[in-house]
Amino acid sequence: MTVEDLLARAEAEARRRLGGPRLAHTLRVAQVAERLARRWGVSPHRARLAALLHDVLKEAPLAEQRRWLAGDADAPRPPAGGE
């Protein structure tokens, strides 16, 4: 999976799970995170990924959140050792 594929999957997941103001907030956070990452010389891809996923489960039931944390759900994950 390419970085672009991973970011597209994360954004699609955010769009699927979040609505209205929370989705708008998440997309703005992703833009700011990329800009700040570039400014400080860190990976804009990782910053965008973290920003896109930072609220993705906020509206999900607690049981689903626990499944994601345990790795039992089909969750977007970064490739091992990469961006």
Secondary structure, DSSP 8 states (H G I E B T S, - for coil): --HHHHHHHHHHHHHHH--HHHHHHHHHHHHHHHHHHHHHTS-HHHHHHHHHHTTTTTTS-HHHHHHHHHT-S------TT--
